[in-house]
């Protein structure tokens, strides 16, 4: 029996994708935002597809802000753009 691939939904595109193809952004219990490349950081996470289009869409429709319940600083958007570029 093949190993089950963990699937997650991209908050920007609504696509269901394997966890490895997504970037996890976490709001920590302290309220800080961080990009979680391990996928294991403690806190409330939201997933974004690893594409510049998905990052742009999430920024435009505030999907990430809604999913994490907080404002997303420009520095985090810039970092996401670097990862997806």
Buried (B, 14 or more C-beta within 10 A) or exposed (E): EEEEEEEBBBBBBEBEBEEEBBBBBBBEEEEEBBBBEEBEBEBEBBBBBBBEEBBBBBBEEEBBBEBBEBEBEEEBBEBBEEEBE
